[in-house]
Amino acid sequence: MEEENRRKVLTDIVKTNIYSVAIMTVAAVALLGSTASFASCTAKDDNATNQYEQATYIPQAPDYNDATMWVTADGDADGTGADIFYVVSTWEEDWSQIVNGQIVKCHYADVWNPEHRGHMYDLELKKVAAYMSPGNRFFAPFYRHTTIEAWMTQDDDIIWNRTRLSMGDVCAAFDHFQAHRDKSRPLIIAGFSQGGLAVVDLMKHIDDETYSQLAAAYVLGYKVTNADMAQCSHIRPAEGETDTGVTICYNTVKDVKYVIPVIAASDICINPVNWHTDATPATLHDTITVTVAPEHHVLVISGYSGSEYAAYKGFINVGDIHSCEPWLYSECLAKNIKVRANEWRKLHQ
């Protein structure tokens, strides 16, 4: 019944062609990245000998042949759109499990737990699908995303060790998706926060043939560094509205003093409202001004309080507006996905 209801909701989303999504009232439990460079998506479960991961519970791995592990929506009635692979952000805190009579912690979402899937779906995926799926085919895997506590440590070693399992799930899901999709269609890869980290990892994971199918990659609310770009030729910063095979990256703050380095210490940024990389201001929704701070590679916003997003444990949404990234610019993103997919078709078909 749960699966039937989920499919019905997604079908309704596509039919009603919703492009404007209600701003989330729950603070996005953000993905705060490490400063390490992620070389690949090869991962193993946490090593029990690792000092950070002793006595932890590892949930069962997802099976991406199982439809339960996916949120999908086909809004491409005429076959001219893109295939979108979207990676959800973080929605779980550490939780406990009884193993052999002992209570142990878990640092990952459990994809087989309906409540955990419900958080990912209800709080993010169905809303992103609402504006990305019309005119496109939308695919989003459930994965064992790393809980917020790892990011709050701001310890690169802990973040590195824990996210390898999560990124391994994402790459396995992408490989399954890629093996079954029509490769004559343009490819869009997108993700928010921890999902943005996953997009960076995926760019390093894909081969040249897959990269040739890429219309664009969208890193929403996470960073792309010079080290990432030096390591991976597939990561090319977008320079405007129509270039293809490029990576779009942005983070939003009220003032540059609020930049959180583990999330937003990026070396690239583009304004999703006017598609400028310089300080040319753009007006959003008539009253909001969005401007790139080129020296800091972030968006500085005025005329918008971001009060919908409560501060999370004093860590995010405190001067930064991390939780707004997929929602505030949703109409701009939906339009741009179509533009870049069309440009890709001009070049490749």
C-alpha positions as CSV (number, residue, x, y, z in Angstrom):
1,M,0.0,0.0,0.0
2,E,2.8,2.4,0.8
3,E,4.4,1.7,-2.6
4,E,1.1,2.2,-4.4
5,N,0.5,5.5,-2.6
6,R,4.1,6.7,-3.4
7,R,3.6,5.9,-7.1
8,K,0.2,7.7,-7.1
9,V,1.7,10.8,-5.6
10,L,4.4,10.9,-8.2
11,T,1.9,10.3,-11.0
12,D,-0.1,13.3,-9.7
13,I,3.0,15.4,-9.6
14,V,3.7,14.8,-13.3
15,K,0.0,15.3,-14.4
16,T,-0.4,18.6,-12.6
17,N,2.9,19.8,-14.0
18,I,3.9,21.6,-10.8
19,Y,6.8,24.0,-11.2
20,S,6.5,26.0,-8.1
21,V,7.2,24.2,-4.9
22,A,6.2,25.3,-1.4
23,I,9.2,26.4,0.7
24,M,10.1,23.7,3.2
25,T,9.3,24.5,6.8
26,V,11.6,21.9,8.2
27,A,15.3,22.9,8.3
28,A,17.2,20.8,5.9
29,V,19.6,18.6,7.9
30,A,22.5,19.8,5.9
31,L,25.3,18.0,4.3
32,L,28.5,19.5,5.5
33,G,31.4,18.3,3.4
34,S,35.0,17.6,4.3
35,T,38.0,19.3,2.8
36,A,39.3,16.0,1.6
37,S,39.3,15.2,-2.1
38,F,37.1,12.2,-3.0
39,A,38.9,10.0,-5.5
40,S,36.3,7.5,-6.4
41,C,33.0,5.9,-5.2
42,T,34.6,2.6,-4.2
43,A,33.6,2.0,-0.6
44,K,33.5,-0.7,2.0
45,D,31.4,-0.8,5.2
46,D,33.1,0.9,8.2
47,N,36.1,-0.9,9.5
48,A,35.4,-2.1,13.0
49,T,39.0,-1.5,13.9
50,N,38.8,2.1,13.0
51,Q,38.8,4.2,16.2
52,Y,35.9,6.3,15.0
53,E,33.6,3.4,14.0
54,Q,33.9,0.8,16.8
55,A,30.7,-0.9,17.9
56,T,28.5,0.6,15.2
57,Y,25.6,-0.9,13.3
58,I,25.7,-1.0,9.5
59,P,22.2,-1.3,7.8
60,Q,21.6,-3.7,5.0
61,A,22.8,-2.4,1.6
62,P,20.2,-1.3,-0.9
63,D,19.3,-3.6,-3.9
64,Y,18.8,-1.3,-6.8
65,N,16.9,-4.0,-8.8
66,D,14.1,-3.4,-6.2
67,A,11.7,-0.6,-7.2
68,T,11.3,0.2,-3.5
69,M,14.8,1.7,-3.6
70,W,13.8,4.4,-6.2
71,V,11.7,7.4,-6.6
72,T,10.8,7.9,-10.3
73,A,8.6,10.2,-12.3
74,D,8.2,10.2,-16.1
75,G,7.0,13.6,-17.2
76,D,8.5,13.4,-20.7
77,A,5.4,12.8,-22.8
78,D,7.1,13.6,-26.1
79,G,10.5,12.1,-25.5
80,T,12.4,15.3,-25.9
81,G,13.6,15.9,-22.3
82,A,16.5,14.7,-20.2
83,D,17.2,11.8,-17.8
84,I,17.7,13.3,-14.3
85,F,19.7,11.4,-11.7
86,Y,19.1,13.2,-8.3
87,V,20.8,12.6,-5.0
88,V,18.9,13.5,-1.8
89,S,20.5,15.3,1.1
90,T,20.7,14.3,4.8
91,W,17.5,13.5,6.8
92,E,18.7,11.3,9.7
93,E,20.5,11.7,13.0
94,D,22.4,9.0,14.7
95,W,20.1,6.3,15.9
96,S,20.5,3.0,18.0
97,Q,20.0,-0.6,17.2
98,I,20.1,-3.7,19.4
99,V,22.7,-6.1,18.1
100,N,23.5,-9.3,20.1
101,G,21.9,-7.9,23.1
102,Q,23.9,-4.6,23.0
103,I,22.7,-1.2,22.1
104,V,24.9,0.2,19.3
105,K,24.8,3.4,17.3
106,C,24.2,3.7,13.6
107,H,25.7,6.5,11.5
108,Y,23.6,5.8,8.4
109,A,20.0,6.0,7.1
110,D,18.4,2.6,6.7
111,V,16.9,2.3,3.2
112,W,14.8,-0.6,4.3
113,N,13.2,1.4,7.1
114,P,9.9,2.9,5.8
115,E,10.3,5.8,8.2
116,H,13.7,6.7,6.9
117,R,12.6,6.4,3.3
118,G,9.6,8.6,4.2
119,H,11.8,11.4,5.5
120,M,13.8,11.4,2.2
121,Y,10.7,11.2,0.1
122,D,8.3,13.5,1.9
123,L,10.7,16.2,2.9
124,E,12.7,16.5,-0.3
125,L,12.4,14.0,-3.1
126,K,8.7,14.5,-4.0
127,K,9.2,18.3,-3.9
128,V,12.3,18.2,-6.1
129,A,10.5,15.8,-8.5
130,A,7.6,18.3,-8.7
131,Y,9.8,20.9,-10.5
132,M,12.4,18.7,-12.2
133,S,10.3,15.9,-13.6
134,P,7.9,17.8,-15.9
135,G,9.3,17.4,-19.4
136,N,11.9,14.9,-18.1
137,R,12.4,11.5,-16.6
138,F,13.4,11.7,-12.9
139,F,15.3,9.0,-11.0
140,A,16.4,9.3,-7.4
141,P,17.8,6.4,-5.3
142,F,17.4,5.9,-1.6
143,Y,20.9,5.4,-0.1
144,R,22.5,4.9,3.3
145,H,23.3,8.6,3.7
146,T,25.6,9.5,6.5
147,T,23.9,11.0,9.5
148,I,24.3,14.7,10.4
149,E,26.6,14.0,13.4
150,A,29.5,13.2,11.2
151,W,29.3,16.6,9.5
152,M,28.9,18.4,12.8
153,T,32.3,17.0,14.0
154,Q,34.0,19.0,11.2
155,D,36.6,16.3,11.4
156,D,37.8,15.4,7.9
157,D,38.9,11.8,9.0
158,I,35.5,11.0,10.4
159,I,33.6,12.5,7.4
160,W,35.9,10.7,5.0
161,N,35.5,7.3,6.7
162,R,31.8,7.4,7.0
163,T,30.8,8.9,3.7
164,R,32.7,6.2,1.7
165,L,29.9,3.8,2.4
166,S,27.2,6.3,1.4
167,M,29.0,7.3,-1.8
168,G,29.5,3.6,-2.6
169,D,25.7,3.3,-2.6
170,V,25.2,6.3,-4.8
171,C,27.7,5.0,-7.4
172,A,26.1,1.6,-7.4
173,A,22.7,3.2,-8.0
174,F,24.1,5.4,-10.8
175,D,25.7,2.4,-12.5
176,H,22.3,0.6,-12.4
177,F,20.5,3.7,-13.7
178,Q,23.1,4.2,-16.5
179,A,22.9,0.5,-17.5
180,H,19.2,0.7,-18.1
181,R,18.5,4.2,-19.5
182,D,18.4,5.3,-23.1
183,K,21.8,6.7,-23.7
184,S,20.7,8.8,-26.7
185,R,19.0,11.1,-24.2
186,P,20.9,14.0,-22.4
187,L,22.0,13.2,-18.8
188,I,21.5,15.6,-15.9
189,I,23.1,14.8,-12.5
190,A,22.0,16.9,-9.5
191,G,22.1,16.8,-5.7
192,F,21.7,18.9,-2.7
193,S,24.1,19.2,0.3
194,Q,25.4,15.6,0.9
195,G,23.8,14.9,-2.5
196,G,26.0,17.7,-3.8
197,L,29.0,15.9,-2.4
198,A,27.7,12.8,-4.3
199,V,27.6,14.7,-7.5
200,V,31.2,15.7,-7.2
201,D,32.1,12.0,-6.5
202,L,30.0,10.8,-9.4
203,M,31.9,13.2,-11.8
204,K,35.1,11.4,-10.7
205,H,33.4,8.0,-11.0
206,I,32.0,8.3,-14.6
207,D,34.0,7.3,-17.6
208,D,34.5,9.5,-20.7
209,E,31.7,7.8,-22.6
210,T,29.2,8.6,-19.8
211,Y,30.6,12.1,-19.6
212,S,29.9,12.7,-23.3
213,Q,26.2,12.2,-22.4
214,L,26.2,14.8,-19.7
215,A,24.2,18.0,-20.4
216,A,25.1,19.4,-16.9
217,A,25.8,18.5,-13.3
218,Y,24.2,20.6,-10.5
219,V,26.0,20.8,-7.1
220,L,23.4,22.6,-4.9
221,G,24.7,23.7,-1.5
222,Y,28.1,22.1,-1.6
223,K,31.6,23.0,-2.8
224,V,33.7,22.3,-5.8
225,T,37.4,22.9,-5.2
226,N,40.4,23.4,-7.3
227,A,41.7,20.1,-6.1
228,D,38.5,18.4,-7.4
229,M,39.0,20.0,-10.8
230,A,42.7,19.2,-10.9
231,Q,41.8,15.6,-10.2
232,C,38.9,15.3,-12.6
233,S,38.7,16.7,-16.1
234,H,35.0,16.0,-16.2
235,I,34.4,18.8,-13.7
236,R,34.3,22.0,-15.8
237,P,32.7,25.1,-14.3
238,A,29.7,26.5,-16.1
239,E,30.4,29.9,-17.6
240,G,26.9,30.8,-18.7
241,E,23.3,29.7,-19.3
242,T,23.7,27.3,-22.2
243,D,27.1,25.6,-22.0
244,T,27.0,21.8,-21.7
245,G,29.1,19.1,-20.0
246,V,29.6,21.6,-17.2
247,T,29.2,21.7,-13.4
248,I,26.9,24.3,-11.8
249,C,27.7,25.1,-8.2
250,Y,26.4,27.7,-5.7
251,N,26.0,28.3,-2.0
252,T,23.8,31.1,-0.5
253,V,24.6,33.4,2.5
254,K,23.4,36.7,3.8
255,D,27.0,37.9,4.2
256,V,30.3,36.4,3.3
257,K,31.2,36.3,7.0
258,Y,28.7,33.5,7.3
259,V,30.4,31.1,4.9
260,I,30.8,27.7,6.4
261,P,34.0,26.4,5.0
262,V,33.2,22.7,5.2
263,I,30.1,23.3,3.0
264,A,30.8,26.4,1.0
265,A,34.5,26.9,0.6
266,S,34.1,26.5,-3.1
267,D,36.4,27.6,-5.9
268,I,33.6,28.0,-8.4
269,C,30.1,29.7,-8.3
270,I,27.5,30.8,-10.8
271,N,24.4,32.8,-10.2
272,P,21.3,30.6,-11.0
273,V,19.1,33.6,-11.6
274,N,21.1,35.4,-14.4
275,W,23.8,32.8,-15.0
276,H,26.7,35.2,-14.4
277,T,29.9,34.3,-12.6
278,D,30.8,37.9,-11.9
279,A,29.1,40.4,-9.5
280,T,26.3,41.3,-11.8
281,P,23.2,41.4,-9.5
282,A,20.0,39.5,-10.4
283,T,16.5,40.0,-9.2
284,L,14.5,37.0,-8.1
285,H,10.7,37.1,-7.4
286,D,10.8,41.0,-7.8
287,T,12.2,41.7,-4.4
288,I,15.2,39.5,-3.8
289,T,18.7,40.5,-5.0
290,V,21.2,37.7,-5.7
291,T,24.8,38.5,-6.4
292,V,28.0,36.4,-6.7
293,A,30.8,37.4,-4.4
294,P,33.6,36.4,-6.8
295,E,36.4,36.4,-4.3
296,H,34.5,34.0,-2.0
297,H,32.6,32.1,-4.7
298,V,29.2,32.3,-3.0
299,L,25.9,33.9,-3.6
300,V,25.1,36.9,-1.3
301,I,21.4,37.6,-1.0
302,S,19.4,40.6,0.2
303,G,15.7,41.2,0.5
304,Y,15.1,37.7,1.8
305,S,15.2,36.6,5.4
306,G,15.3,32.9,5.0
307,S,13.2,32.7,8.1
308,E,11.5,29.5,6.8
309,Y,14.6,27.7,7.7
310,A,15.2,27.5,11.4
311,A,18.8,27.3,12.6
312,Y,19.9,23.7,13.2
313,K,21.8,23.3,16.4
314,G,23.5,26.6,15.8
315,F,25.3,25.1,12.9
316,I,23.5,25.9,9.7
317,N,21.0,28.5,8.7
318,V,22.8,31.0,10.9
319,G,23.6,33.8,8.5
320,D,24.0,31.2,5.8
321,I,20.8,30.0,4.2
322,H,21.9,26.5,3.3
323,S,18.5,24.9,3.4
324,C,17.1,27.2,0.7
325,E,19.4,25.9,-2.1
326,P,17.0,23.5,-4.0
327,W,13.9,25.6,-3.3
328,L,14.5,29.3,-3.7
329,Y,15.8,28.9,-7.2
330,S,13.6,26.0,-8.3
331,E,12.0,27.8,-11.3
332,C,15.4,28.9,-12.5
333,L,16.8,25.4,-12.2
334,A,13.8,23.8,-14.0
335,K,14.2,26.2,-16.9
336,N,17.9,25.8,-17.1
337,I,17.7,22.0,-17.1
338,K,15.5,22.3,-20.3
339,V,17.9,24.8,-21.9
340,R,21.0,22.7,-21.4
341,A,19.3,19.5,-22.4
342,N,18.1,21.2,-25.6
343,E,21.7,22.5,-26.3
344,W,23.1,19.1,-25.8
345,R,20.6,17.7,-28.3
346,K,21.7,20.3,-30.9
347,L,25.3,19.2,-30.5
348,H,24.8,15.4,-30.3
349,Q,21.7,14.6,-32.4
